[in-house]
Amino acid sequence: MPTGKALTLCPNLVVVPGRMQVYKQASQHIRRIFSRYTSLIEPLSLDEAYLDVTDCQLYKGSATLIAQAIRNDIFEELNLTASAGVAPLKFLAKVASDLNKPNGQYVIPPSHVQQEIDRLPLEKIPGVGRVSLAKLHKAGLYTCLDVKNCDYRDLLLDFGRLGASLWSKSHGIDERPVVVERERKSVGVETTLCQNIITYEQCWQLIETKLFPELEIRLAKVSKEKSILKQGVKLKFADFKQTTIEHIHPELDLNYFKVLLCDILKRQKGREIRLLGLNVMLKPEDDVQQLSFF
């Protein structure tokens, strides 16, 4: 629930700031627990990851028992509950992880894969947002079974890459491996404010004194050359509407954020600001290598 809605429902609610460092420490501990069972770990966020346990010999290789053991370890060592989804397909494991929350586990064995997929509402599939869902519903598509019964060419014409992806998933096809290493594409920092701000001066002070120095430090950790393609600014207003702006810029430049801030504040329309963020898009690693001529 958004904090603003919570405060509306409960005006005397006491709101305390988040403790990101504590969350990171817990996340690192959980990652160490994962590594006892497999080295094939693909983190999605601080509290979510894909694990490939195909070659794990513990519990006679039973993914169901391995997931249960991991959840028990997390609870015993961190006093935190965890939910798990177990399935032979990557997207289906993600879907299954949401089906028995909180502190639950949902298992989809290979023999039940197509049965589970057929009845799956399209809004449950990762990557299907509200706008795409509205278009799918307008076309009479509500479940994976509806998509499975469609002609592939029609889906491709009407929905492009999303149509092709949904067709594959609806037929039980998801060949994506668990990716242990992935190239970082962006670096960002943001802060949710205890008190909303409204003026350019307030935004710029926050950027200059807090956000930009943090961004410099984070960028230096992932790119010694600080090679970037774009700079961007993100705002979330008091009504929880969010907007972002990005412009091509070849190097990190504090003053260029002034240009972006002026442009994005044109969308403010008198609204207070509750979140402010900065981000940069990184150059692909191949693009930042020094070339030699012989």
Summary of the structure (lengths in Angstrom):
residues: 294
radius of gyration: 22.7
end to end distance: 60.6
largest distance: 71.7
contacts: 778
relative contact order: 0.09
helix: 47%
strand: 20%
